[in-house]
Amino acid sequence: MTKNLIALSAFLVMAAGAAHAGVDPNALRVQDAAGVVAIEAETYNELVPAPVAGFSFVFDTGYEGYSRTGYMQSLPRGTNISSDITRSPRLDYRVQFNQAGTIYLWGRANAPTSSENSFHLGMNGQLLVDRIDVPTIGAWAWFAKTATSIQIPAAGVYTINYWLRESGCCIDKIVLTTDPNYVPAGYGPRDPWLGPALAMAPSVDLVATGDKGMILSINGIDVNNLILGTTMFGKDPCDPLQGAPLADNFDLNSDASADNMPWVVTMFDLPVTKIFLVEKGGNDSGLIQPLDENGAAMDDPIAYAPADFGKVLKPDGTNLIVYGDQNAGLAVITPESMIYGIKIIPTPGKTITIDPVSISGVPGTVIQVKPISSLDAVVSPTDPNTLVTVNAINGISTSDLIVGTTTHTGTLTANPGALADDFDLTTYASCDNSPVVETVFPTPVTTIFILERGANDRGFFQPIDAMGNPIGGMLAFVATDFQFDSTGKKIVGQRAGGLVIESKKPMSGLLILPPAGGVIGIDPASISAIPAPLIKVAPIQSLVAAADPSTSTPLTVISINGIDVSGLILGVSIGENAARQDDFVLDNVYSGDIAGVILTAFAQPVTTIFVLEKDGNDSGTLRPLDAQGKPIGGRVNFAPADQSKWTFPAVPGSWTVGGMVITSDVPVYGLEIGSAGIDPMSVSAVPVK
């Protein structure tokens, strides 16, 4: 597998999306017949810089779920200019309105935090919509200010303006409509300046063992470097021996007959940059649509026809035969940006007749790379520019990071990989001329930090799973990816470099491969990572409790999520009066206002933990504990939205109880609650049988 990856690195760079923004300053969007104008934020006519230095708009693809090629984000993050648009850069979009009247404005935005969640809209340089708030944090959604509208006095060309309010907010798309009841859904209507998000073309580049044999490669890519998906039909097949799963392999001696199906969907576990569709006969037509990670349509479908399938030949020039004694047709589906699947539907008035033999994909990268934003390190007492020991990276303490095991076969054996497996910056692993550098972590991780001596190297990163298999495609890195604002700081005599690798999927390790036509020269002083969370949090679905105020019987839990308390266990909590949460009596409240961190340990391993809290209006972090009481995995945030709420009669008056359930991928022995305000009433768990 490693040999294949090294060979691939000679020509393959998997990009997360098209890195472009802006269009012809004089181009026009034209209002459609329904009165709608859709604008992808990155296809602006002009980006007008801020009159004063300090703020900018940048094209980015870091937050997954954007429409088309990317989005625009305001920088630097975390600054509020209120309504003073003279401090903001401006994005201009020229629109041809075909009629006078009222126009309603919508924006598809993503707010990274609650202090980066508002923007302004206007027209012809005038602020008309002051502060559109984005209440949803950390996800793409459509927003408009209540009763927001602008007046178009006459048909003609107008310029729609976008300004930042709180920098850091991301804008993906703007939609203008004459319909006051119109609400955009999903990714919204297509920007008329952009063509289809998919392209489909014929190919004949398929190598197989022979007629009705096994596929060996497609378009020059070995099948070991392709991934298969999960294919589903819109209804049960007429012939169960030709079901949808028969498309999920590289065998030419079977097919998934989709005749008369309402739809056919293939979903991949990883994003893909190309999809290869091998079809029996290659003589069908219909519509095909790109899908996102959740199976939602990312754009309008495109039509396909027999001309989009190449007729595959064998080396002797005769047709390659597949199941059913027909020739193999091969189509290459190329999305504009990475997708997770496709949906095949019939042309209106017709039925599906496609017979897919094999549907596979070229995995796209699941990682993104950029310089670290900050490094807190101890410096040498004799040289304030020489870094000695790491305290925190990007504001994350080393106590919340883990290190792995790094190996290489470079020529400088005096600097082994183990020298990168700590937070000591006085040593480094010199990996010069090694064909591959591998770091394996003891638990899955989501983010990797590499601190490097020199900040001047390039190559490829390949995330891997616990078995050493690649997760997605490789991603190229260059010297500038290490070059953060180090203000002259050095690691062992050379410039201090710092890079962060963020993954959409948990990874167990990382391979560093040489650049195309070059050799590895990276000198990591420290490679560390943020552990992937092992738990998930959600509101409790049901809570049954009872009290008898007339007899002063306290409010007591009877069941949670349908589980009687006799099937639950209580833990032992650490802290003054913490034992108040180690029962099922809800009149006892343990105030965590001062504690900051609450630890609860269970005598048996558990996979489900219930936390009942007074009022259910607090937020914080959660981490599971191992048998020794040590935190494992990454932290998970919780908020009031993660807690269901009930009001019960109590002594005296009544109690509002909030409840959340924490589920773990693996057995755990306790829970760490990090919060300065939580007031737990009861913490219990379902023991592993």
Long-range contacts (C-beta under 8 A, 24 or more apart in sequence): 1-224, 1-468, 1-469, 1-470, 2-435, 2-436, 2-468, 2-511, 4-222, 4-224, 4-225, 5-436, 5-462, 5-470, 5-474, 5-511, 5-513, 6-435, 6-436, 6-513, 6-514, 8-225, 8-474, 9-459, 9-460, 9-474, 9-513, 9-514, 9-515, 9-516, 10-516, 10-517, 11-516, 12-473, 12-474, 13-460, 13-474, 13-475, 13-476, 14-273, 14-363, 14-364, 14-365, 14-472, 14-473, 14-474, 14-475, 15-273, 15-365, 15-475, 16-61, 16-337, 16-338, 16-364, 16-365, 16-368, 16-475, 17-61, 17-66, 17-69, 17-70, 17-336, 17-337, 17-338, 18-69, 18-70, 18-336, 18-337, 19-59, 19-61, 19-70, 20-59, 20-69, 21-47, 21-59, 21-69, 21-70, 21-72, 22-46, 22-47, 23-193, 26-94, 27-94, 27-193, 28-94, 28-95, 28-96, 28-157, 29-93, 29-94, 29-95, 29-96, 29-191, 29-192, 29-193, 30-95, 30-96, 30-98, 30-192, 31-95, 31-96, 31-97, 31-98, 31-99, 31-176, 32-192, 34-177, 34-179, 35-99, 35-177, 35-178, 35-179, 36-175, 36-176, 36-177, 36-178, 36-179, 36-182, 36-189, 37-95, 37-97, 37-175, 37-176, 37-177, 38-173, 38-174, 38-175, 38-188, 38-189, 38-190, 38-191, 38-192, 39-93, 39-95, 39-160, 39-173, 39-174, 39-175, 39-176, 39-191, 40-67, 40-68, 40-69, 40-172, 40-173, 40-191, 40-193, 40-194, 41-71, 41-72, 41-91, 41-162, 41-171, 41-172, 41-173, 41-174, 42-68, 42-69, 42-70, 42-71, 42-72, 43-191, 43-193, 43-194, 44-72, 44-91, 44-92, 44-93, 44-162, 45-92, 45-93, 45-94, 45-159, 46-91, 46-92, 47-89, 47-90, 47-91, 47-92, 48-89, 48-90, 48-91, 48-92, 49-89, 50-87, 50-88, 50-89, 51-86, 51-87, 52-86, 52-87, 54-79, 54-87, 55-79, 55-81, 55-87, 55-88, 55-89, 55-164, 55-167, 56-89, 57-89, 57-91, 57-164, 60-170, 61-337, 61-368, 62-368, 62-370, 62-502, 63-110, 63-112, 63-140, 63-170, 64-293, 64-504, 65-110, 65-139, 65-140, 65-292, 65-293, 66-110, 66-140, 66-170, 66-172, 67-108, 67-172, 67-173, 67-187, 67-188, 67-298, 68-187, 68-191, 68-194, 68-197, 68-299, 68-336, 68-337, 69-336, 69-337, 70-337, 71-110, 71-170, 71-171, 71-172, 72-162, 72-170, 72-171, 73-168, 73-169, 73-170, 73-171, 74-119, 74-164, 74-167, 74-168, 74-169, 75-167, 75-168, 76-167, 76-168, 77-112, 77-116, 77-167, 77-168, 78-113, 78-115, 78-116, 78-166, 78-167, 78-168, 79-166, 79-167, 79-168, 80-115, 80-165, 80-166, 80-167, 81-164, 81-165, 81-166, 81-167, 82-165, 83-120, 83-127, 83-130, 83-131, 83-165, 85-120, 85-122, 85-127, 85-163, 88-120, 88-163, 88-164, 88-165, 89-163, 89-164, 90-125, 90-161, 90-162, 90-163, 91-161, 91-162, 91-171, 92-159, 92-160, 92-161, 93-159, 93-160, 93-161, 93-162, 93-174, 94-157, 94-158, 94-159, 94-160, 95-157, 95-158, 95-159, 95-160, 95-176, 96-156, 96-157, 97-152, 97-155, 97-156, 97-157, 97-158, 98-155, 99-152, 99-155, 99-178, 100-152, 100-153, 100-154, 100-155, 101-151, 101-152, 101-178, 102-149, 102-150, 102-151, 102-152, 102-178, 102-180, 103-149, 103-150, 103-151, 103-152, 103-176, 103-177, 103-178, 104-144, 104-148, 104-149, 104-176, 104-177, 104-178, 104-179, 104-180, 104-182, 105-129, 105-132, 105-144, 105-148, 105-149, 105-150, 105-160, 105-174, 105-175, 105-176, 106-142, 106-143, 106-144, 106-174, 106-175, 106-176, 106-177, 106-183, 106-184, 106-188, 107-132, 107-142, 107-143, 107-144, 107-171, 107-173, 107-174, 107-175, 108-140, 108-141, 108-142, 108-143, 108-171, 108-172, 108-173, 108-174, 108-175, 108-184, 108-187, 108-188, 109-134, 109-140, 109-141, 109-143, 109-169, 109-170, 109-171, 109-172, 110-134, 110-138, 110-139, 110-140, 110-141, 110-169, 110-170, 110-172, 111-136, 111-137, 111-138, 111-168, 111-169, 111-170, 112-137, 112-138, 112-168, 112-169, 112-170, 113-137, 113-168, 115-166, 115-168, 116-166, 116-167, 116-168, 116-169, 117-166, 117-169, 118-165, 118-166, 118-169, 119-162, 119-163, 119-164, 119-165, 119-166, 119-169, 119-171, 120-162, 120-163, 120-164, 120-165, 121-148, 121-160, 121-161, 121-162, 121-163, 121-174, 122-160, 122-161, 122-163, 123-150, 123-158, 123-159, 123-160, 123-161, 124-158, 124-159, 124-161, 125-159, 125-161, 126-161, 127-161, 127-163, 131-165, 134-169, 140-172, 142-175, 142-183, 142-184, 142-185, 142-188, 149-180, 186-296, 186-297, 187-296, 187-297, 187-298, 187-299, 190-299, 190-300, 194-336, 196-299, 196-300, 196-302, 197-290, 197-298, 197-299, 197-335, 197-336, 197-337, 197-339, 198-288, 198-289, 198-290, 198-299, 198-302, 198-333, 198-334, 198-335, 198-336, 198-342, 199-302, 199-333, 199-334, 199-335, 199-336, 200-288, 200-302, 200-304, 200-308, 200-331, 200-332, 200-333, 200-334, 201-308, 201-331, 201-332, 201-334, 202-307, 202-308, 202-309, 202-310, 202-329, 202-330, 202-331, 202-332, 203-276, 203-310, 203-330, 203-331, 203-332, 204-310, 204-311, 204-312, 204-313, 204-330, 205-330, 206-278, 206-312, 206-320, 206-328, 206-330, 208-252, 208-320, 208-328, 210-314, 211-252, 211-314, 211-320, 211-321, 211-322, 212-252, 212-253, 212-321, 212-322, 212-323, 213-252, 213-253, 214-250, 214-251, 214-252, 215-250, 215-251, 215-252, 215-278, 215-358, 218-276, 218-278, 218-330, 218-360, 219-274, 219-276, 219-332, 221-362, 223-250, 223-360, 225-362, 225-363, 226-276, 226-360, 226-361, 226-362, 226-363, 227-268, 227-269, 227-270, 227-272, 227-360, 227-361, 227-362, 227-363, 228-268, 228-359, 228-360, 228-361, 229-266, 229-267, 229-268, 229-269, 229-341, 229-359, 229-360, 229-361, 230-266, 230-267, 230-268, 231-256, 231-264, 231-265, 231-266, 231-356, 231-359, 232-264, 232-265, 232-266, 232-267, 233-258, 233-261, 233-263, 233-264, 234-261, 234-262, 234-263, 234-264, 235-261, 235-262, 237-261, 242-355, 246-357, 247-356, 247-357, 247-358, 247-359, 248-359, 249-358, 250-358, 250-360, 251-357, 251-358, 252-278, 252-320, 252-321, 252-322, 252-323, 252-328, 252-357, 252-358, 253-322, 253-323, 254-323, 254-357, 255-280, 255-322, 255-323, 255-324, 255-355, 255-356, 255-357, 256-355, 256-356, 256-357, 257-355, 258-344, 258-352, 258-353, 258-354, 258-355, 258-356, 259-351, 259-352, 259-353, 259-355, 260-351, 260-352, 260-353, 261-351, 261-352, 262-345, 262-346, 262-352, 263-343, 263-344, 263-345, 263-352, 264-343, 264-344, 264-352, 264-354, 264-356, 265-291, 265-295, 265-341, 265-342, 265-343, 265-344, 266-341, 266-342, 266-359, 267-291, 267-295, 267-340, 267-341, 268-340, 268-341, 268-361, 268-363, 270-340, 270-361, 270-363, 270-364, 270-366, 270-471, 270-472, 270-505, 271-338, 271-339, 271-340, 271-363, 271-364, 271-365, 271-366, 271-472, 271-504, 272-335, 272-338, 272-339, 272-340, 272-361, 272-362, 272-363, 272-364, 273-334, 273-335, 273-338, 273-361, 273-362, 273-363, 273-364, 273-473, 274-332, 274-333, 274-334, 274-335, 274-361, 274-362, 275-332, 275-333, 275-335, 275-342, 275-359, 275-360, 275-361, 275-362, 276-330, 276-331, 276-332, 276-333, 276-358, 276-359, 276-360, 276-361, 276-362, 277-309, 277-330, 277-331, 277-332, 277-333, 277-356, 277-358, 277-359, 278-322, 278-328, 278-329, 278-330, 278-356, 278-357, 278-358, 278-359, 279-309, 279-328, 279-329, 279-330, 279-331, 279-354, 279-355, 279-356, 279-357, 280-322, 280-323, 280-324, 280-326, 280-328, 280-329, 280-355, 280-356, 280-357, 281-324, 281-326, 281-327, 281-329, 281-355, 282-306, 282-309, 282-310, 282-311, 282-327, 282-328, 282-329, 282-330, 282-331, 283-309, 283-329, 284-352, 284-353, 284-354, 284-355, 285-347, 285-350, 286-344, 286-345, 286-346, 286-347, 286-350, 286-352, 286-353, 286-354, 287-344, 287-345, 287-346, 287-347, 288-333, 288-342, 288-343, 288-344, 288-345, 289-342, 289-343, 289-344, 289-345, 290-335, 290-339, 290-341, 290-342, 291-339, 291-340, 291-341, 291-342, 291-343, 292-339, 292-340, 293-340, 295-340, 295-341, 297-343, 298-339, 301-343, 301-345, 303-347, 304-331, 322-357, 323-357, 324-355, 328-357, 338-364, 362-473, 363-470, 363-472, 363-473, 364-472, 364-473, 365-472, 365-473, 365-474, 365-475, 366-463, 366-471, 366-472, 366-503, 366-504, 366-505, 366-507, 367-461, 367-463, 367-472, 367-475, 367-501, 367-502, 367-503, 367-504, 367-507, 368-475, 368-501, 368-502, 369-461, 369-475, 369-477, 369-481, 369-499, 369-500, 369-501, 369-502, 370-481, 370-499, 370-500, 371-480, 371-481, 371-482, 371-483, 371-484, 371-498, 371-499, 371-500, 372-449, 372-484, 372-498, 372-499, 372-500, 373-484, 374-484, 375-451, 375-484, 375-486, 375-489, 375-496, 375-498, 377-425, 377-489, 379-489, 385-488, 385-489, 385-490, 386-489, 386-490, 386-491, 386-493, 387-425, 387-489, 387-490, 387-491, 387-496, 388-424, 388-425, 388-426, 389-423, 389-424, 389-425, 390-423, 390-425, 390-451, 390-526, 390-528, 393-449, 393-451, 393-498, 393-500, 393-528, 394-449, 394-500, 396-530, 398-423, 398-528, 400-530, 400-635, 401-449, 401-528, 401-529, 401-530, 402-441, 402-442, 402-443, 402-445, 402-528, 402-529, 402-531, 403-441, 403-526, 403-527, 403-528, 403-529, 404-439, 404-440, 404-441, 404-442, 404-509, 404-527, 404-529, 405-439, 405-440, 406-437, 406-438, 406-439, 406-524, 406-527, 407-437, 407-438, 408-434, 408-436, 408-437, 408-438, 408-520, 409-434, 409-435, 409-436, 410-434, 410-437, 410-520, 415-523, 419-525, 420-524, 420-525, 420-526, 420-527, 421-527, 422-526, 423-526, 423-528, 424-525, 424-526, 425-451, 425-491, 425-492, 425-496, 425-525, 425-526, 426-492, 427-492, 427-525, 428-452, 428-453, 428-491, 428-492, 428-523, 428-524, 428-525, 429-523, 429-524, 429-525, 430-523, 431-512, 431-520, 431-521, 431-522, 431-523, 431-524, 432-519, 432-520, 432-521, 432-523, 433-519, 433-520, 433-521, 434-520, 435-514, 435-520, 436-511, 436-512, 436-513, 436-520, 437-511, 437-512, 437-520, 437-522, 437-524, 438-464, 438-509, 438-510, 438-511, 438-512, 439-509, 439-510, 439-512, 439-527, 440-464, 440-508, 440-509, 441-508, 441-509, 441-529, 441-531, 443-508, 443-531, 443-532, 443-632, 443-633, 444-506, 444-507, 444-508, 444-531, 444-532, 445-503, 445-506, 445-507, 445-508, 445-529, 445-530, 445-531, 445-532, 445-634, 446-502, 446-503, 446-506, 446-507, 446-529, 446-530, 446-531, 446-532, 446-533, 446-634, 447-500, 447-501, 447-502, 447-503, 447-529, 447-530, 448-500, 448-501, 448-503, 448-507, 448-510, 448-527, 448-528, 448-529, 449-498, 449-499, 449-500, 449-501, 449-526, 449-527, 449-528, 449-529, 450-482, 450-498, 450-499, 450-501, 450-522, 450-524, 450-526, 450-527, 451-491, 451-496, 451-497, 451-498, 451-524, 451-525, 451-526, 451-527, 452-482, 452-491, 452-496, 452-497, 452-498, 452-499, 452-522, 452-523, 452-524, 452-525, 453-491, 453-492, 453-493, 453-494, 453-495, 453-496, 453-497, 453-523, 453-524, 453-525, 454-491, 454-494, 454-495, 454-497, 454-523, 455-479, 455-482, 455-483, 455-486, 455-494, 455-495, 455-496, 455-497, 455-498, 456-482, 456-495, 456-497, 456-521, 457-482, 457-520, 457-521, 457-522, 457-523, 458-515, 458-518, 459-512, 459-513, 459-514, 459-515, 459-518, 459-520, 459-522, 460-512, 460-513, 460-514, 460-515, 461-501, 461-510, 461-511, 461-512, 461-513, 462-510, 462-511, 462-512, 462-513, 463-501, 463-503, 463-505, 463-507, 463-509, 463-510, 463-511, 464-507, 464-508, 464-509, 464-510, 464-511, 465-507, 465-508, 465-509, 466-508, 468-509, 470-511, 471-503, 471-505, 471-507, 472-505, 474-513, 476-515, 491-525, 492-525, 494-523, 506-532, 530-634, 531-632, 531-633, 531-634, 532-633, 532-634, 533-633, 533-634, 533-635, 533-636, 534-624, 534-632, 534-633, 534-634, 534-664, 534-665, 534-666, 534-668, 535-622, 535-623, 535-624, 535-633, 535-636, 535-662, 535-663, 535-664, 535-665, 535-668, 536-636, 536-662, 536-663, 537-622, 537-636, 537-638, 537-642, 537-660, 537-661, 537-662, 538-642, 538-660, 538-661, 538-663, 539-641, 539-642, 539-643, 539-644, 539-659, 539-660, 539-661, 540-610, 540-612, 540-643, 540-644, 540-659, 540-660, 540-661, 541-644, 541-661, 543-612, 543-644, 543-646, 543-657, 543-659, 545-586, 545-646, 545-648, 545-657, 546-648, 547-587, 547-648, 547-649, 547-650, 547-651, 549-649, 549-650, 549-651, 549-652, 552-651, 553-651, 554-585, 554-586, 554-587, 554-588, 554-650, 554-651, 555-585, 555-586, 555-587, 555-648, 555-649, 555-650, 555-651, 555-655, 556-584, 556-585, 556-586, 557-584, 557-585, 557-586, 557-612, 557-682, 557-684, 560-610, 560-612, 560-659, 560-661, 560-684, 561-610, 561-661, 563-686, 565-684, 567-686, 568-610, 568-684, 568-685, 568-686, 568-687, 569-602, 569-603, 569-604, 569-606, 569-684, 569-685, 569-686, 569-687, 570-682, 570-683, 570-684, 570-685, 571-600, 571-601, 571-602, 571-603, 571-670, 571-671, 571-683, 571-684, 571-685, 572-600, 572-601, 572-602, 572-603, 573-598, 573-599, 573-600, 573-601, 573-680, 573-683, 574-598, 574-599, 574-600, 574-601, 575-599, 580-680, 580-681, 581-680, 581-681, 581-682, 581-683, 582-682, 582-683, 583-682, 584-682, 584-684, 585-682, 586-612, 586-648, 586-650, 586-655, 586-657, 586-681, 586-682, 587-650, 587-651, 587-655, 588-681, 589-614, 589-679, 589-680, 589-681, 590-679, 590-680, 590-681, 591-679, 592-673, 592-675, 592-676, 592-677, 592-678, 592-679, 592-680, 593-676, 593-677, 593-679, 596-674, 596-675, 596-676, 597-672, 597-673, 597-674, 598-672, 598-673, 598-675, 598-678, 598-680, 599-625, 599-629, 599-670, 599-671, 599-672, 599-673, 600-670, 600-671, 600-673, 600-683, 601-625, 601-629, 601-669, 601-670, 602-669, 602-670, 602-685, 602-687, 604-669, 604-687, 604-688, 605-667, 605-668, 605-669, 605-687, 605-688, 606-664, 606-667, 606-668, 606-669, 606-685, 606-686, 606-687, 606-688, 607-663, 607-664, 607-666, 607-667, 607-668, 607-686, 607-688, 608-661, 608-662, 608-663, 608-664, 608-685, 608-686, 609-661, 609-662, 609-663, 609-664, 609-671, 609-683, 609-684, 609-685, 609-686, 610-659, 610-660, 610-661, 610-662, 610-682, 610-683, 610-684, 610-685, 611-659, 611-660, 611-661, 611-662, 611-671, 611-673, 611-680, 611-682, 611-683, 612-657, 612-658, 612-659, 612-680, 612-681, 612-682, 612-683, 613-643, 613-657, 613-658, 613-659, 613-660, 613-678, 613-679, 613-680, 613-681, 614-655, 614-656, 614-657, 614-658, 614-679, 614-680, 614-681, 615-645, 615-656, 615-658, 615-679, 616-640, 616-643, 616-644, 616-645, 616-656, 616-657, 616-658, 616-659, 617-643, 617-658, 618-658, 618-675, 618-677, 618-678, 618-679, 619-675, 619-677, 620-673, 620-674, 620-675, 620-676, 620-677, 620-678, 621-672, 621-673, 621-674, 621-675, 622-662, 622-671, 622-672, 622-673, 622-674, 623-671, 623-672, 623-674, 624-662, 624-664, 624-668, 624-669, 624-670, 624-671, 624-672, 625-668, 625-669, 625-670, 625-671, 625-672, 626-668, 626-669, 627-669, 629-669, 629-670, 631-672, 632-668, 635-674, 655-681, 657-681
